Amino acid sequence: MNVRHVETTVRGRYLVEPGPEGARALFVGFHGYGETAERQLERLQRLPGAERATLVSVQSLHLFYTKAGEVVGSWMTKLDREHSIADNVAYVGAVVAEVKRAQPSLGRPVYVGFSQGASMAYRAAAHAGHPSAGVFVLGGDMPPDVADDPAAALPPVLAARGARDDWFTDAKLGRDVDRLRERGVSVRSVVFEGGHEWPDPLFAAASEYLDALEVA
């Protein structure tokens, strides 16, 4: 049996909440496994400065039904992972380009990812073709295709985890922080009381980080 691949056209879906006229801040979000773009948009709306920014929430290309019949998404599986990575990076690059064409005042994007979407935030910053102002990730690690690529340039990073998160452990967070610092990337880590979730206190931590980026 031969395994072959063919390129095909797939339509992606993303949500946009345009900022005010002349807005420069651009927050681009990636949801977690089993979530939707609507869920991540709700998080973006709560970020400090969101009212002055254009918010974009990207829906993963791989959709499936839950047992309750809800349509949710996943960014990829281990099957043909390298092809999915390339497809997703090109997809995000196209989304950002389209948003910027519609609103030319926008500056460099801040990529915001939760859980499985954290890896996409790193990938977008490193490979999507748009210089990035920052990466804000929660509950997810830096993927090997970025971590092991010495040519992957990254902006300042805010990485966070819940103290009771059994998946994104303290060891994983520490590994990412060490690898980022070894590459000269400005990185701040935050550990909050909670699990694999996005809690209220984290928005306060994001305020200081986003203010330092001067993206507005």
C-alpha positions as CSV (number, residue, x, y, z in Angstrom):
1,M,0.0,0.0,0.0
2,N,1.3,3.5,-0.9
3,V,0.3,6.5,1.1
4,R,0.0,9.6,-1.0
5,H,-1.2,13.2,-0.3
6,V,-2.9,15.7,-2.6
7,E,-3.4,19.4,-2.0
8,T,-6.9,20.5,-1.9
9,T,-8.9,23.7,-1.1
10,V,-10.6,23.9,2.3
11,R,-12.5,26.9,3.5
12,G,-11.6,28.1,7.0
13,R,-13.9,30.1,9.3
14,Y,-12.9,32.9,11.5
15,L,-14.6,35.6,13.6
16,V,-13.7,39.3,13.5
17,E,-14.7,42.1,15.8
18,P,-13.3,45.2,14.2
19,G,-11.8,47.8,16.4
20,P,-12.5,51.5,16.1
21,E,-11.4,53.5,13.1
22,G,-7.6,53.8,13.1
23,A,-7.1,51.0,15.6
24,R,-3.6,49.5,15.6
25,A,-3.9,46.7,18.2
26,L,-4.7,43.2,16.7
27,F,-5.4,40.2,18.9
28,V,-5.6,36.9,17.1
29,G,-6.9,33.9,19.1
30,F,-6.7,30.1,18.9
31,H,-9.2,28.0,20.9
32,G,-8.4,24.7,22.7
33,Y,-9.2,21.1,21.8
34,G,-13.0,20.5,21.6
35,E,-13.8,24.3,21.5
36,T,-14.9,26.8,19.0
37,A,-13.8,30.2,17.8
38,E,-16.8,31.7,19.6
39,R,-15.3,30.5,22.9
40,Q,-11.9,32.0,22.2
41,L,-13.5,35.3,21.1
42,E,-15.1,35.6,24.5
43,R,-11.7,35.4,26.1
44,L,-10.2,38.0,23.7
45,Q,-13.1,40.4,24.5
46,R,-11.9,40.3,28.2
47,L,-8.3,41.2,27.5
48,P,-7.1,44.6,28.7
49,G,-7.4,47.1,25.8
50,A,-9.8,44.8,23.8
51,E,-12.2,47.7,23.3
52,R,-9.5,49.5,21.3
53,A,-8.4,46.5,19.3
54,T,-9.5,44.4,16.4
55,L,-10.2,40.9,17.6
56,V,-9.9,37.8,15.4
57,S,-10.7,34.3,16.6
58,V,-9.7,31.5,14.2
59,Q,-11.7,28.3,14.0
60,S,-9.6,25.1,13.5
61,L,-10.1,23.3,10.2
62,H,-10.8,19.9,11.7
63,L,-14.3,19.8,13.0
64,F,-16.2,17.0,14.8
65,Y,-19.4,16.3,16.8
66,T,-19.5,15.9,20.6
67,K,-21.7,13.2,22.0
68,A,-24.2,16.0,22.7
69,G,-24.2,16.9,19.0
70,E,-22.3,20.1,19.4
71,V,-19.8,21.0,16.6
72,V,-16.3,21.7,18.0
73,G,-12.8,21.6,16.6
74,S,-9.3,20.3,16.9
75,W,-6.2,21.8,15.3
76,M,-4.7,18.4,14.3
77,T,-4.0,14.8,15.3
78,K,-0.8,12.7,15.1
79,L,-1.9,11.4,11.7
80,D,-0.1,13.3,8.9
81,R,0.8,15.9,11.5
82,E,3.5,17.6,9.4
83,H,1.0,18.3,6.7
84,S,-1.6,19.7,9.1
85,I,1.0,22.0,10.6
86,A,1.8,23.4,7.1
87,D,-1.9,23.8,6.3
88,N,-2.7,25.5,9.5
89,V,0.2,28.0,9.3
90,A,-0.7,28.9,5.8
91,Y,-4.4,29.3,6.9
92,V,-3.5,31.6,9.8
93,G,-1.2,33.7,7.5
94,A,-4.1,34.1,5.0
95,V,-6.5,35.1,7.8
96,V,-4.2,37.8,9.1
97,A,-3.5,39.1,5.6
98,E,-7.2,39.4,4.9
99,V,-7.9,41.2,8.1
100,K,-5.1,43.7,7.5
101,R,-6.3,44.4,4.0
102,A,-9.7,45.3,5.4
103,Q,-8.2,47.5,8.2
104,P,-4.8,48.8,7.0
105,S,-4.1,50.7,10.2
106,L,-3.6,47.5,12.2
107,G,-0.1,46.8,13.5
108,R,1.7,43.6,14.4
109,P,-0.6,40.9,15.8
110,V,-0.5,39.5,19.3
111,Y,-1.3,35.8,19.1
112,V,-3.3,34.4,22.0
113,G,-3.7,30.6,22.5
114,F,-5.3,28.3,25.0
115,S,-4.4,24.6,25.5
116,Q,-4.0,23.0,22.0
117,G,-4.3,26.6,20.6
118,A,-1.2,27.6,22.5
119,S,0.9,25.6,20.0
120,M,-0.8,27.4,17.2
121,A,0.0,30.8,18.7
122,Y,3.7,29.9,18.7
123,R,3.5,28.6,15.2
124,A,1.8,31.7,13.9
125,A,4.4,34.0,15.5
126,A,7.2,31.9,14.1
127,H,6.0,30.9,10.6
128,A,2.8,32.6,9.5
129,G,4.6,35.4,7.7
130,H,3.5,38.4,9.8
131,P,5.9,40.0,12.3
132,S,4.3,39.5,15.7
133,A,4.2,41.8,18.7
134,G,3.7,39.1,21.3
135,V,2.6,35.6,22.1
136,F,0.2,35.0,25.1
137,V,-0.3,31.3,25.9
138,L,-2.2,29.4,28.6
139,G,-2.3,25.7,29.4
140,G,-0.2,24.7,26.3
141,D,3.4,24.2,25.3
142,M,5.7,25.3,22.6
143,P,5.6,22.6,19.9
144,P,8.8,20.8,18.7
145,D,8.5,22.3,15.2
146,V,9.0,25.7,16.8
147,A,11.2,24.8,19.8
148,D,13.7,22.8,17.6
149,D,13.9,25.4,14.8
150,P,16.8,27.8,15.5
151,A,15.5,30.0,12.7
152,A,12.1,30.6,14.3
153,A,12.1,34.1,15.7
154,L,9.7,34.8,18.5
155,P,8.4,38.1,20.1
156,P,8.0,38.5,23.9
157,V,6.1,35.6,25.4
158,L,3.7,35.4,28.4
159,A,3.2,31.7,29.3
160,A,0.8,30.7,32.0
161,R,-0.5,27.5,33.7
162,G,-2.9,26.6,36.5
163,A,-1.2,25.1,39.6
164,R,-3.6,22.1,39.4
165,D,-3.2,21.6,35.6
166,D,-2.2,17.9,35.2
167,W,-1.6,18.3,31.5
168,F,0.5,21.5,31.1
169,T,2.7,20.7,34.1
170,D,5.2,22.9,35.9
171,A,8.0,20.9,34.3
172,K,6.6,21.7,30.8
173,L,6.3,25.4,31.6
174,G,9.8,25.5,33.0
175,R,11.2,23.7,29.9
176,D,9.5,26.3,27.6
177,V,10.8,29.2,29.6
178,D,14.3,27.9,29.7
179,R,14.3,27.2,25.9
180,L,12.9,30.6,25.2
181,R,15.5,32.4,27.3
182,E,18.3,30.4,25.8
183,R,17.2,31.9,22.4
184,G,17.2,35.4,23.8
185,V,13.4,35.7,23.8
186,S,11.8,37.9,26.5
187,V,9.5,35.6,28.5
188,R,7.4,35.9,31.6
189,S,5.7,32.9,33.3
190,V,2.6,33.0,35.5
191,V,1.2,30.2,37.7
192,F,-2.3,30.8,39.1
193,E,-4.5,28.9,41.5
194,G,-6.7,26.7,39.3
195,G,-6.6,23.9,36.7
196,H,-6.8,23.7,32.9
197,E,-8.9,26.8,32.5
198,W,-8.8,30.6,31.9
199,P,-9.4,32.3,35.3
200,D,-10.2,35.9,36.1
201,P,-6.8,36.7,37.7
202,L,-5.0,35.9,34.5
203,F,-6.6,38.9,32.8
204,A,-4.8,41.1,35.3
205,A,-1.5,39.5,34.5
206,A,-2.1,40.1,30.9
207,S,-2.6,43.8,31.5
208,E,1.0,44.5,32.5
209,Y,2.3,42.3,29.6
210,L,0.2,43.9,26.9
211,D,1.0,47.4,28.2
212,A,4.7,46.7,27.8
213,L,4.1,45.6,24.2
214,E,2.7,49.0,23.3
215,V,0.4,47.5,20.7
216,A,-2.5,50.0,21.0
